[in-house]
Amino acid sequence: MFVVEETVKVSGQDVTGTRSVTIGKSVGALVILVLGYWLIGYILRRLQRPIARYFGFAEETVVVVRRWTMVAVFLVLLILAFNLVSIPLTVFAFLGGALAIGIGFGTQTLLKNFISGMLMLLERKVRVGDIVEVEGIVGTVTSVDIRASTLRGFDGVESVVPNATFLEQKVTNWTYTTPRVRRAIKVGVAYGSPARRVSEILEECALAHALVLRDPPPHVWFEEFGDSSLHFGLYFWVEVYFWVEVSPRSSTPQIASEIRFMIAERFAGEGITIAFPQHDVHLDTSNPLSVQIVESPNGKT
């Protein structure tokens, strides 16, 4: 293909030699690179789960380590393949300057995200399966990869978030220590409604739902006297899920919706009115309004 002159110093003297790069050598290097990469990748994939079980690591941690190990293996195999077929690395010297600049800019962000991902896996502040909120995105962590993590929202939309974001921004982990979260339903009833009975009905509706936790139990607060209603708050605990695959009725919005249906039915059965904004207008009748009939220019009144 081409010949490269290579100059080395021997005992203070420059010795120039030629090294050729042939099609045969190139094919040999390619075979070594492909077969070596495939073989080591196969071995690491087979050992992935046993290593995770033996050392007690999370499997997602081992996956990320395996991927970066394969990157290092590729570089080692590349150098080894060149040496075995006598291809000098000086062949690529003309690419050195441009490649160094490109790598400098490209790897800065990549390394930042990689290190952030490794810290996430080691600290386990955010794990696969956790439900988190970051930069306004709420979802379940489905994967933590080399550069970014994937979040699946309750609507099924997947978002790719750079790993560095989890270290640089505020992150709310809803399931860090427990999957239990507290939810609230606000209800306003008309003035004149039996307040204590309203409280009892709200609590009974929460307890009637199979997915509402009994420990801690739901409770009701009479929160305030509003402009046109008595304000109550129903607070209850559930195990939070956003994947409808877990159970069609396990998502927290679905649980709250079903409890609202029960509340509406119970209130209707007991004659309790759910309040709505309204305004009363009072007319001062001490000075009656005068009404005059005026004839219009066209003769009509």
ChimeraX commands (.cxc) that place a marker at each C-alpha (Angstrom):
marker #1 position 0.00,0.00,0.00 radius 0.5
marker #1 position 2.73,2.49,1.02 radius 0.5
marker #1 position 6.22,2.68,2.56 radius 0.5
marker #1 position 7.26,4.76,5.54 radius 0.5
marker #1 position 10.80,5.84,6.37 radius 0.5
marker #1 position 11.62,5.68,10.06 radius 0.5
marker #1 position 14.71,7.27,11.61 radius 0.5
marker #1 position 16.08,6.21,15.00 radius 0.5
marker #1 position 19.24,7.13,16.90 radius 0.5
marker #1 position 21.72,4.36,17.58 radius 0.5
marker #1 position 24.90,5.29,19.53 radius 0.5
marker #1 position 24.36,8.93,18.65 radius 0.5
marker #1 position 23.94,8.24,14.95 radius 0.5
marker #1 position 20.74,8.49,12.92 radius 0.5
marker #1 position 19.78,5.23,11.28 radius 0.5
marker #1 position 17.07,5.36,8.64 radius 0.5
marker #1 position 15.02,2.31,7.71 radius 0.5
marker #1 position 11.94,1.61,5.68 radius 0.5
marker #1 position 8.82,-0.21,6.83 radius 0.5
marker #1 position 6.08,-1.14,4.44 radius 0.5
marker #1 position 2.35,-1.29,5.02 radius 0.5
marker #1 position 0.81,-3.92,2.76 radius 0.5
marker #1 position -2.72,-5.16,2.18 radius 0.5
marker #1 position -1.82,-8.44,3.86 radius 0.5
marker #1 position -0.59,-6.69,6.99 radius 0.5
marker #1 position -3.69,-4.51,7.09 radius 0.5
marker #1 position -6.00,-7.53,6.82 radius 0.5
marker #1 position -4.01,-9.30,9.53 radius 0.5
marker #1 position -4.32,-6.31,11.85 radius 0.5
marker #1 position -8.06,-6.16,11.19 radius 0.5
marker #1 position -8.51,-9.87,11.95 radius 0.5
marker #1 position -6.58,-9.58,15.21 radius 0.5
marker #1 position -8.58,-6.52,16.22 radius 0.5
marker #1 position -12.03,-7.94,15.39 radius 0.5
marker #1 position -11.48,-11.46,16.75 radius 0.5
marker #1 position -9.75,-10.23,19.89 radius 0.5
marker #1 position -12.46,-7.67,20.61 radius 0.5
marker #1 position -15.26,-10.19,20.04 radius 0.5
marker #1 position -13.60,-12.89,22.18 radius 0.5
marker #1 position -12.89,-10.63,25.15 radius 0.5
marker #1 position -16.35,-9.10,24.89 radius 0.5
marker #1 position -17.93,-12.56,24.93 radius 0.5
marker #1 position -15.92,-13.60,27.99 radius 0.5
marker #1 position -16.81,-10.41,29.89 radius 0.5
marker #1 position -20.51,-10.79,29.09 radius 0.5
marker #1 position -20.45,-14.35,30.40 radius 0.5
marker #1 position -18.72,-13.26,33.61 radius 0.5
marker #1 position -20.89,-10.18,34.17 radius 0.5
marker #1 position -23.55,-11.73,36.39 radius 0.5
marker #1 position -21.21,-14.05,38.37 radius 0.5
marker #1 position -18.96,-11.06,39.16 radius 0.5
marker #1 position -21.95,-8.98,40.27 radius 0.5
marker #1 position -23.18,-11.77,42.57 radius 0.5
marker #1 position -19.74,-12.62,43.96 radius 0.5
marker #1 position -18.72,-9.07,44.86 radius 0.5
marker #1 position -22.23,-7.87,45.70 radius 0.5
marker #1 position -22.20,-5.17,43.03 radius 0.5
marker #1 position -25.32,-3.93,41.30 radius 0.5
marker #1 position -25.50,-5.41,37.81 radius 0.5
marker #1 position -25.82,-1.96,36.21 radius 0.5
marker #1 position -22.47,-1.04,37.82 radius 0.5
marker #1 position -20.80,-4.07,36.27 radius 0.5
marker #1 position -22.35,-3.23,32.88 radius 0.5
marker #1 position -20.83,0.27,32.84 radius 0.5
marker #1 position -17.44,-1.05,33.98 radius 0.5
marker #1 position -17.59,-3.72,31.27 radius 0.5
marker #1 position -18.30,-1.11,28.58 radius 0.5
marker #1 position -15.36,1.05,29.59 radius 0.5
marker #1 position -13.18,-2.03,29.87 radius 0.5
marker #1 position -14.05,-2.81,26.26 radius 0.5
marker #1 position -12.97,0.70,25.24 radius 0.5
marker #1 position -9.58,0.12,26.89 radius 0.5
marker #1 position -9.37,-3.36,25.35 radius 0.5
marker #1 position -10.01,-1.91,21.90 radius 0.5
marker #1 position -7.15,0.57,22.27 radius 0.5
marker #1 position -4.76,-2.13,23.52 radius 0.5
marker #1 position -5.75,-4.50,20.70 radius 0.5
marker #1 position -5.29,-1.71,18.17 radius 0.5
marker #1 position -1.71,-1.07,19.30 radius 0.5
marker #1 position -1.01,-4.81,19.56 radius 0.5
marker #1 position -2.35,-5.46,16.07 radius 0.5
marker #1 position -0.10,-2.76,14.60 radius 0.5
marker #1 position 2.95,-4.20,16.34 radius 0.5
marker #1 position 2.24,-7.81,15.39 radius 0.5
marker #1 position 2.00,-7.00,11.69 radius 0.5
marker #1 position 4.87,-4.48,11.87 radius 0.5
marker #1 position 2.79,-1.43,11.05 radius 0.5
marker #1 position 4.59,1.58,12.57 radius 0.5
marker #1 position 2.51,3.99,14.60 radius 0.5
marker #1 position 4.37,6.83,12.87 radius 0.5
marker #1 position 2.08,6.18,9.91 radius 0.5
marker #1 position -0.54,8.14,11.79 radius 0.5
marker #1 position 1.77,10.89,12.97 radius 0.5
marker #1 position 0.34,13.36,10.45 radius 0.5
marker #1 position -3.01,13.05,12.23 radius 0.5
marker #1 position -1.52,13.87,15.61 radius 0.5
marker #1 position -2.17,17.60,15.80 radius 0.5
marker #1 position -5.72,17.65,14.51 radius 0.5
marker #1 position -6.61,14.48,16.41 radius 0.5
marker #1 position -5.28,15.87,19.68 radius 0.5
marker #1 position -7.39,19.02,19.33 radius 0.5
marker #1 position -10.49,17.02,18.46 radius 0.5
marker #1 position -9.99,14.60,21.31 radius 0.5
marker #1 position -9.39,17.47,23.72 radius 0.5
marker #1 position -12.73,19.07,22.98 radius 0.5
marker #1 position -14.64,15.83,22.56 radius 0.5
marker #1 position -13.45,14.01,25.64 radius 0.5
marker #1 position -13.88,16.90,28.07 radius 0.5
marker #1 position -17.65,16.48,28.27 radius 0.5
marker #1 position -17.43,12.72,27.80 radius 0.5
marker #1 position -15.07,12.26,30.73 radius 0.5
marker #1 position -17.17,14.54,32.93 radius 0.5
marker #1 position -20.27,12.47,32.23 radius 0.5
marker #1 position -18.37,9.21,32.63 radius 0.5
marker #1 position -16.95,10.19,36.02 radius 0.5
marker #1 position -20.38,11.41,37.09 radius 0.5
marker #1 position -21.90,8.10,36.05 radius 0.5
marker #1 position -19.30,6.15,38.01 radius 0.5
marker #1 position -19.94,8.28,41.11 radius 0.5
marker #1 position -23.68,7.68,40.73 radius 0.5
marker #1 position -23.13,3.93,40.60 radius 0.5
marker #1 position -20.66,3.89,43.50 radius 0.5
marker #1 position -22.60,6.23,45.80 radius 0.5
marker #1 position -25.95,4.69,44.77 radius 0.5
marker #1 position -27.79,7.94,45.33 radius 0.5
marker #1 position -29.59,7.30,42.05 radius 0.5
marker #1 position -30.16,3.69,41.02 radius 0.5
marker #1 position -31.88,1.88,38.20 radius 0.5
marker #1 position -35.54,1.60,39.20 radius 0.5
marker #1 position -35.59,4.80,41.28 radius 0.5
marker #1 position -38.18,7.46,40.53 radius 0.5
marker #1 position -36.43,10.82,40.34 radius 0.5
marker #1 position -37.10,14.40,39.35 radius 0.5
marker #1 position -34.34,16.43,37.71 radius 0.5
marker #1 position -34.65,19.67,35.71 radius 0.5
marker #1 position -38.43,19.30,35.61 radius 0.5
marker #1 position -38.28,15.73,34.29 radius 0.5
marker #1 position -39.97,13.08,36.43 radius 0.5
marker #1 position -39.54,9.41,35.66 radius 0.5
marker #1 position -38.11,6.03,36.49 radius 0.5
marker #1 position -34.38,5.48,35.91 radius 0.5
marker #1 position -34.21,2.66,33.36 radius 0.5
marker #1 position -30.46,2.72,32.68 radius 0.5
marker #1 position -27.22,4.40,33.72 radius 0.5
marker #1 position -24.81,4.30,30.78 radius 0.5
marker #1 position -21.36,5.64,30.04 radius 0.5
marker #1 position -22.47,9.12,28.99 radius 0.5
marker #1 position -26.09,9.52,30.05 radius 0.5
marker #1 position -28.97,7.97,31.96 radius 0.5
marker #1 position -32.46,7.22,30.66 radius 0.5
marker #1 position -35.65,8.22,32.48 radius 0.5
marker #1 position -39.07,6.87,31.55 radius 0.5
marker #1 position -41.94,9.14,32.54 radius 0.5
marker #1 position -45.38,7.99,33.64 radius 0.5
marker #1 position -46.62,8.83,30.12 radius 0.5
marker #1 position -44.13,6.40,28.58 radius 0.5
marker #1 position -41.85,9.11,27.16 radius 0.5
marker #1 position -38.13,8.39,27.65 radius 0.5
marker #1 position -35.69,11.22,28.35 radius 0.5
marker #1 position -31.90,10.98,28.04 radius 0.5
marker #1 position -30.18,13.02,30.76 radius 0.5
marker #1 position -26.37,13.54,30.87 radius 0.5
marker #1 position -24.88,11.96,33.98 radius 0.5
marker #1 position -23.22,15.22,35.02 radius 0.5
marker #1 position -26.67,16.76,35.43 radius 0.5
marker #1 position -27.36,14.46,38.39 radius 0.5
marker #1 position -24.32,15.87,40.21 radius 0.5
marker #1 position -24.62,19.52,39.17 radius 0.5
marker #1 position -28.38,20.02,39.53 radius 0.5
marker #1 position -30.86,19.43,42.33 radius 0.5
marker #1 position -32.24,15.89,42.14 radius 0.5
marker #1 position -35.32,14.66,44.01 radius 0.5
marker #1 position -35.25,10.89,44.49 radius 0.5
marker #1 position -38.76,9.80,45.43 radius 0.5
marker #1 position -37.69,6.24,46.20 radius 0.5
marker #1 position -34.22,6.71,47.70 radius 0.5
marker #1 position -34.99,5.08,51.06 radius 0.5
marker #1 position -38.58,3.96,50.53 radius 0.5
marker #1 position -41.11,3.85,47.68 radius 0.5
marker #1 position -43.74,5.35,49.97 radius 0.5
marker #1 position -44.95,8.87,49.22 radius 0.5
marker #1 position -47.75,10.98,50.64 radius 0.5
marker #1 position -50.48,12.29,48.39 radius 0.5
marker #1 position -53.22,14.83,49.04 radius 0.5
marker #1 position -56.73,15.43,47.72 radius 0.5
marker #1 position -58.26,18.85,48.35 radius 0.5
marker #1 position -62.05,19.08,48.71 radius 0.5
marker #1 position -64.31,22.08,49.27 radius 0.5
marker #1 position -67.88,21.66,50.52 radius 0.5
marker #1 position -70.66,24.21,50.79 radius 0.5
marker #1 position -71.22,26.17,53.98 radius 0.5
marker #1 position -73.75,24.43,56.19 radius 0.5
marker #1 position -72.36,20.96,55.46 radius 0.5
marker #1 position -71.69,18.72,58.52 radius 0.5
marker #1 position -67.93,19.21,58.87 radius 0.5
marker #1 position -67.24,16.15,61.04 radius 0.5
marker #1 position -69.27,13.91,58.76 radius 0.5
marker #1 position -67.34,15.23,55.77 radius 0.5
marker #1 position -64.09,14.32,57.54 radius 0.5
marker #1 position -65.35,10.79,58.27 radius 0.5
marker #1 position -66.43,10.22,54.66 radius 0.5
marker #1 position -63.08,11.37,53.28 radius 0.5
marker #1 position -61.17,9.04,55.58 radius 0.5
marker #1 position -63.48,6.12,54.80 radius 0.5
marker #1 position -63.00,6.62,51.06 radius 0.5
marker #1 position -59.22,6.52,51.42 radius 0.5
marker #1 position -59.33,3.37,53.55 radius 0.5
marker #1 position -61.68,1.74,51.04 radius 0.5
marker #1 position -58.98,1.81,48.35 radius 0.5
marker #1 position -56.85,-1.33,48.35 radius 0.5
marker #1 position -53.62,0.45,47.38 radius 0.5
marker #1 position -53.74,3.11,50.12 radius 0.5
marker #1 position -51.39,2.12,52.93 radius 0.5
marker #1 position -52.79,1.52,56.41 radius 0.5
marker #1 position -49.49,2.36,58.08 radius 0.5
marker #1 position -49.22,5.29,58.30 radius 0.5
marker #1 position -53.01,5.70,58.15 radius 0.5
marker #1 position -54.77,8.37,56.08 radius 0.5
marker #1 position -55.92,11.49,57.90 radius 0.5
marker #1 position -58.11,14.51,57.18 radius 0.5
marker #1 position -57.50,18.16,58.04 radius 0.5
marker #1 position -60.15,20.88,58.19 radius 0.5
marker #1 position -57.84,23.44,56.66 radius 0.5
marker #1 position -59.70,26.73,56.40 radius 0.5
marker #1 position -62.91,28.67,55.88 radius 0.5
marker #1 position -62.83,29.74,52.26 radius 0.5
marker #1 position -64.75,32.49,50.51 radius 0.5
marker #1 position -67.46,30.12,49.36 radius 0.5
marker #1 position -66.56,26.72,50.84 radius 0.5
marker #1 position -65.15,24.77,53.77 radius 0.5
marker #1 position -61.73,23.47,52.74 radius 0.5
marker #1 position -60.65,19.93,53.69 radius 0.5
marker #1 position -57.46,18.06,52.88 radius 0.5
marker #1 position -57.27,14.26,52.64 radius 0.5
marker #1 position -53.72,12.94,53.09 radius 0.5
marker #1 position -52.78,9.33,52.44 radius 0.5
marker #1 position -49.68,7.23,51.70 radius 0.5
marker #1 position -49.10,4.99,48.69 radius 0.5
marker #1 position -46.21,3.13,47.12 radius 0.5
marker #1 position -45.27,5.22,44.13 radius 0.5
marker #1 position -45.12,3.67,40.66 radius 0.5
marker #1 position -45.06,5.28,37.26 radius 0.5
marker #1 position -44.89,2.16,35.13 radius 0.5
marker #1 position -48.38,1.02,34.27 radius 0.5
marker #1 position -46.83,-2.37,33.47 radius 0.5
marker #1 position -46.54,-2.97,37.24 radius 0.5
marker #1 position -50.31,-2.79,37.59 radius 0.5
marker #1 position -52.92,-0.86,35.58 radius 0.5
marker #1 position -54.20,0.65,38.86 radius 0.5
marker #1 position -50.91,1.23,40.66 radius 0.5
marker #1 position -50.03,4.73,39.43 radius 0.5
marker #1 position -50.61,7.49,41.96 radius 0.5
marker #1 position -52.76,9.61,39.58 radius 0.5
marker #1 position -55.02,6.59,39.04 radius 0.5
marker #1 position -55.35,5.99,42.79 radius 0.5
marker #1 position -56.26,9.63,43.43 radius 0.5
marker #1 position -58.80,9.55,40.59 radius 0.5
marker #1 position -60.55,6.48,41.99 radius 0.5
marker #1 position -60.73,8.03,45.47 radius 0.5
marker #1 position -62.30,11.19,44.00 radius 0.5
marker #1 position -64.98,9.05,42.32 radius 0.5
marker #1 position -65.77,7.45,45.68 radius 0.5
marker #1 position -65.93,10.85,47.40 radius 0.5
marker #1 position -68.33,12.22,44.77 radius 0.5
marker #1 position -70.63,9.20,45.12 radius 0.5
marker #1 position -70.64,9.33,48.94 radius 0.5
marker #1 position -71.30,13.07,49.02 radius 0.5
marker #1 position -74.16,12.71,46.54 radius 0.5
marker #1 position -75.67,9.91,48.64 radius 0.5
marker #1 position -75.61,12.01,51.81 radius 0.5
marker #1 position -76.69,15.29,50.25 radius 0.5
marker #1 position -73.36,17.05,50.74 radius 0.5
marker #1 position -72.67,19.66,48.07 radius 0.5
marker #1 position -69.19,20.06,46.63 radius 0.5
marker #1 position -68.68,23.81,46.58 radius 0.5
marker #1 position -67.92,25.92,43.55 radius 0.5
marker #1 position -66.99,29.62,43.30 radius 0.5
marker #1 position -70.03,31.84,43.72 radius 0.5
marker #1 position -70.83,35.45,44.66 radius 0.5
marker #1 position -73.92,36.84,46.41 radius 0.5
marker #1 position -75.21,40.22,45.26 radius 0.5
marker #1 position -77.30,42.18,47.80 radius 0.5
marker #1 position -79.47,45.10,46.65 radius 0.5
marker #1 position -80.21,48.00,48.99 radius 0.5
marker #1 position -84.02,48.26,48.91 radius 0.5
marker #1 position -84.25,51.23,51.29 radius 0.5
marker #1 position -84.17,53.50,48.23 radius 0.5
marker #1 position -86.26,51.80,45.54 radius 0.5
marker #1 position -84.96,52.03,42.02 radius 0.5
marker #1 position -87.02,54.31,39.78 radius 0.5
marker #1 position -88.11,52.87,36.44 radius 0.5
marker #1 position -89.02,55.20,33.57 radius 0.5
marker #1 position -90.39,54.34,30.15 radius 0.5
marker #1 position -89.01,56.67,27.50 radius 0.5
marker #1 position -90.36,56.88,23.96 radius 0.5
marker #1 position -87.73,56.40,21.31 radius 0.5
marker #1 position -87.39,58.71,18.27 radius 0.5
marker #1 position -89.01,56.11,15.98 radius 0.5
marker #1 position -92.12,56.07,18.13 radius 0.5
marker #1 position -91.43,52.82,19.92 radius 0.5
marker #1 position -91.21,52.48,23.69 radius 0.5
marker link #1:1,2 radius 0.2
marker link #1:2,3 radius 0.2
marker link #1:3,4 radius 0.2
marker link #1:4,5 radius 0.2
marker link #1:5,6 radius 0.2
marker link #1:6,7 radius 0.2
marker link #1:7,8 radius 0.2
marker link #1:8,9 radius 0.2
marker link #1:9,10 radius 0.2
marker link #1:10,11 radius 0.2
marker link #1:11,12 radius 0.2
marker link #1:12,13 radius 0.2
marker link #1:13,14 radius 0.2
marker link #1:14,15 radius 0.2
marker link #1:15,16 radius 0.2
marker link #1:16,17 radius 0.2
marker link #1:17,18 radius 0.2
marker link #1:18,19 radius 0.2
marker link #1:19,20 radius 0.2
marker link #1:20,21 radius 0.2
marker link #1:21,22 radius 0.2
marker link #1:22,23 radius 0.2
marker link #1:23,24 radius 0.2
marker link #1:24,25 radius 0.2
marker link #1:25,26 radius 0.2
marker link #1:26,27 radius 0.2
marker link #1:27,28 radius 0.2
marker link #1:28,29 radius 0.2
marker link #1:29,30 radius 0.2
marker link #1:30,31 radius 0.2
marker link #1:31,32 radius 0.2
marker link #1:32,33 radius 0.2
marker link #1:33,34 radius 0.2
marker link #1:34,35 radius 0.2
marker link #1:35,36 radius 0.2
marker link #1:36,37 radius 0.2
marker link #1:37,38 radius 0.2
marker link #1:38,39 radius 0.2
marker link #1:39,40 radius 0.2
marker link #1:40,41 radius 0.2
marker link #1:41,42 radius 0.2
marker link #1:42,43 radius 0.2
marker link #1:43,44 radius 0.2
marker link #1:44,45 radius 0.2
marker link #1:45,46 radius 0.2
marker link #1:46,47 radius 0.2
marker link #1:47,48 radius 0.2
marker link #1:48,49 radius 0.2
marker link #1:49,50 radius 0.2
marker link #1:50,51 radius 0.2
marker link #1:51,52 radius 0.2
marker link #1:52,53 radius 0.2
marker link #1:53,54 radius 0.2
marker link #1:54,55 radius 0.2
marker link #1:55,56 radius 0.2
marker link #1:56,57 radius 0.2
marker link #1:57,58 radius 0.2
marker link #1:58,59 radius 0.2
marker link #1:59,60 radius 0.2
marker link #1:60,61 radius 0.2
marker link #1:61,62 radius 0.2
marker link #1:62,63 radius 0.2
marker link #1:63,64 radius 0.2
marker link #1:64,65 radius 0.2
marker link #1:65,66 radius 0.2
marker link #1:66,67 radius 0.2
marker link #1:67,68 radius 0.2
marker link #1:68,69 radius 0.2
marker link #1:69,70 radius 0.2
marker link #1:70,71 radius 0.2
marker link #1:71,72 radius 0.2
marker link #1:72,73 radius 0.2
marker link #1:73,74 radius 0.2
marker link #1:74,75 radius 0.2
marker link #1:75,76 radius 0.2
marker link #1:76,77 radius 0.2
marker link #1:77,78 radius 0.2
marker link #1:78,79 radius 0.2
marker link #1:79,80 radius 0.2
marker link #1:80,81 radius 0.2
marker link #1:81,82 radius 0.2
marker link #1:82,83 radius 0.2
marker link #1:83,84 radius 0.2
marker link #1:84,85 radius 0.2
marker link #1:85,86 radius 0.2
marker link #1:86,87 radius 0.2
marker link #1:87,88 radius 0.2
marker link #1:88,89 radius 0.2
marker link #1:89,90 radius 0.2
marker link #1:90,91 radius 0.2
marker link #1:91,92 radius 0.2
marker link #1:92,93 radius 0.2
marker link #1:93,94 radius 0.2
marker link #1:94,95 radius 0.2
marker link #1:95,96 radius 0.2
marker link #1:96,97 radius 0.2
marker link #1:97,98 radius 0.2
marker link #1:98,99 radius 0.2
marker link #1:99,100 radius 0.2
marker link #1:100,101 radius 0.2
marker link #1:101,102 radius 0.2
marker link #1:102,103 radius 0.2
marker link #1:103,104 radius 0.2
marker link #1:104,105 radius 0.2
marker link #1:105,106 radius 0.2
marker link #1:106,107 radius 0.2
marker link #1:107,108 radius 0.2
marker link #1:108,109 radius 0.2
marker link #1:109,110 radius 0.2
marker link #1:110,111 radius 0.2
marker link #1:111,112 radius 0.2
marker link #1:112,113 radius 0.2
marker link #1:113,114 radius 0.2
marker link #1:114,115 radius 0.2
marker link #1:115,116 radius 0.2
marker link #1:116,117 radius 0.2
marker link #1:117,118 radius 0.2
marker link #1:118,119 radius 0.2
marker link #1:119,120 radius 0.2
marker link #1:120,121 radius 0.2
marker link #1:121,122 radius 0.2
marker link #1:122,123 radius 0.2
marker link #1:123,124 radius 0.2
marker link #1:124,125 radius 0.2
marker link #1:125,126 radius 0.2
marker link #1:126,127 radius 0.2
marker link #1:127,128 radius 0.2
marker link #1:128,129 radius 0.2
marker link #1:129,130 radius 0.2
marker link #1:130,131 radius 0.2
marker link #1:131,132 radius 0.2
marker link #1:132,133 radius 0.2
marker link #1:133,134 radius 0.2
marker link #1:134,135 radius 0.2
marker link #1:135,136 radius 0.2
marker link #1:136,137 radius 0.2
marker link #1:137,138 radius 0.2
marker link #1:138,139 radius 0.2
marker link #1:139,140 radius 0.2
marker link #1:140,141 radius 0.2
marker link #1:141,142 radius 0.2
marker link #1:142,143 radius 0.2
marker link #1:143,144 radius 0.2
marker link #1:144,145 radius 0.2
marker link #1:145,146 radius 0.2
marker link #1:146,147 radius 0.2
marker link #1:147,148 radius 0.2
marker link #1:148,149 radius 0.2
marker link #1:149,150 radius 0.2
marker link #1:150,151 radius 0.2
marker link #1:151,152 radius 0.2
marker link #1:152,153 radius 0.2
marker link #1:153,154 radius 0.2
marker link #1:154,155 radius 0.2
marker link #1:155,156 radius 0.2
marker link #1:156,157 radius 0.2
marker link #1:157,158 radius 0.2
marker link #1:158,159 radius 0.2
marker link #1:159,160 radius 0.2
marker link #1:160,161 radius 0.2
marker link #1:161,162 radius 0.2
marker link #1:162,163 radius 0.2
marker link #1:163,164 radius 0.2
marker link #1:164,165 radius 0.2
marker link #1:165,166 radius 0.2
marker link #1:166,167 radius 0.2
marker link #1:167,168 radius 0.2
marker link #1:168,169 radius 0.2
marker link #1:169,170 radius 0.2
marker link #1:170,171 radius 0.2
marker link #1:171,172 radius 0.2
marker link #1:172,173 radius 0.2
marker link #1:173,174 radius 0.2
marker link #1:174,175 radius 0.2
marker link #1:175,176 radius 0.2
marker link #1:176,177 radius 0.2
marker link #1:177,178 radius 0.2
marker link #1:178,179 radius 0.2
marker link #1:179,180 radius 0.2
marker link #1:180,181 radius 0.2
marker link #1:181,182 radius 0.2
marker link #1:182,183 radius 0.2
marker link #1:183,184 radius 0.2
marker link #1:184,185 radius 0.2
marker link #1:185,186 radius 0.2
marker link #1:186,187 radius 0.2
marker link #1:187,188 radius 0.2
marker link #1:188,189 radius 0.2
marker link #1:189,190 radius 0.2
marker link #1:190,191 radius 0.2
marker link #1:191,192 radius 0.2
marker link #1:192,193 radius 0.2
marker link #1:193,194 radius 0.2
marker link #1:194,195 radius 0.2
marker link #1:195,196 radius 0.2
marker link #1:196,197 radius 0.2
marker link #1:197,198 radius 0.2
marker link #1:198,199 radius 0.2
marker link #1:199,200 radius 0.2
marker link #1:200,201 radius 0.2
marker link #1:201,202 radius 0.2
marker link #1:202,203 radius 0.2
marker link #1:203,204 radius 0.2
marker link #1:204,205 radius 0.2
marker link #1:205,206 radius 0.2
marker link #1:206,207 radius 0.2
marker link #1:207,208 radius 0.2
marker link #1:208,209 radius 0.2
marker link #1:209,210 radius 0.2
marker link #1:210,211 radius 0.2
marker link #1:211,212 radius 0.2
marker link #1:212,213 radius 0.2
marker link #1:213,214 radius 0.2
marker link #1:214,215 radius 0.2
marker link #1:215,216 radius 0.2
marker link #1:216,217 radius 0.2
marker link #1:217,218 radius 0.2
marker link #1:218,219 radius 0.2
marker link #1:219,220 radius 0.2
marker link #1:220,221 radius 0.2
marker link #1:221,222 radius 0.2
marker link #1:222,223 radius 0.2
marker link #1:223,224 radius 0.2
marker link #1:224,225 radius 0.2
marker link #1:225,226 radius 0.2
marker link #1:226,227 radius 0.2
marker link #1:227,228 radius 0.2
marker link #1:228,229 radius 0.2
marker link #1:229,230 radius 0.2
marker link #1:230,231 radius 0.2
marker link #1:231,232 radius 0.2
marker link #1:232,233 radius 0.2
marker link #1:233,234 radius 0.2
marker link #1:234,235 radius 0.2
marker link #1:235,236 radius 0.2
marker link #1:236,237 radius 0.2
marker link #1:237,238 radius 0.2
marker link #1:238,239 radius 0.2
marker link #1:239,240 radius 0.2
marker link #1:240,241 radius 0.2
marker link #1:241,242 radius 0.2
marker link #1:242,243 radius 0.2
marker link #1:243,244 radius 0.2
marker link #1:244,245 radius 0.2
marker link #1:245,246 radius 0.2
marker link #1:246,247 radius 0.2
marker link #1:247,248 radius 0.2
marker link #1:248,249 radius 0.2
marker link #1:249,250 radius 0.2
marker link #1:250,251 radius 0.2
marker link #1:251,252 radius 0.2
marker link #1:252,253 radius 0.2
marker link #1:253,254 radius 0.2
marker link #1:254,255 radius 0.2
marker link #1:255,256 radius 0.2
marker link #1:256,257 radius 0.2
marker link #1:257,258 radius 0.2
marker link #1:258,259 radius 0.2
marker link #1:259,260 radius 0.2
marker link #1:260,261 radius 0.2
marker link #1:261,262 radius 0.2
marker link #1:262,263 radius 0.2
marker link #1:263,264 radius 0.2
marker link #1:264,265 radius 0.2
marker link #1:265,266 radius 0.2
marker link #1:266,267 radius 0.2
marker link #1:267,268 radius 0.2
marker link #1:268,269 radius 0.2
marker link #1:269,270 radius 0.2
marker link #1:270,271 radius 0.2
marker link #1:271,272 radius 0.2
marker link #1:272,273 radius 0.2
marker link #1:273,274 radius 0.2
marker link #1:274,275 radius 0.2
marker link #1:275,276 radius 0.2
marker link #1:276,277 radius 0.2
marker link #1:277,278 radius 0.2
marker link #1:278,279 radius 0.2
marker link #1:279,280 radius 0.2
marker link #1:280,281 radius 0.2
marker link #1:281,282 radius 0.2
marker link #1:282,283 radius 0.2
marker link #1:283,284 radius 0.2
marker link #1:284,285 radius 0.2
marker link #1:285,286 radius 0.2
marker link #1:286,287 radius 0.2
marker link #1:287,288 radius 0.2
marker link #1:288,289 radius 0.2
marker link #1:289,290 radius 0.2
marker link #1:290,291 radius 0.2
marker link #1:291,292 radius 0.2
marker link #1:292,293 radius 0.2
marker link #1:293,294 radius 0.2
marker link #1:294,295 radius 0.2
marker link #1:295,296 radius 0.2
marker link #1:296,297 radius 0.2
marker link #1:297,298 radius 0.2
marker link #1:298,299 radius 0.2
marker link #1:299,300 radius 0.2
marker link #1:300,301 radius 0.2
view
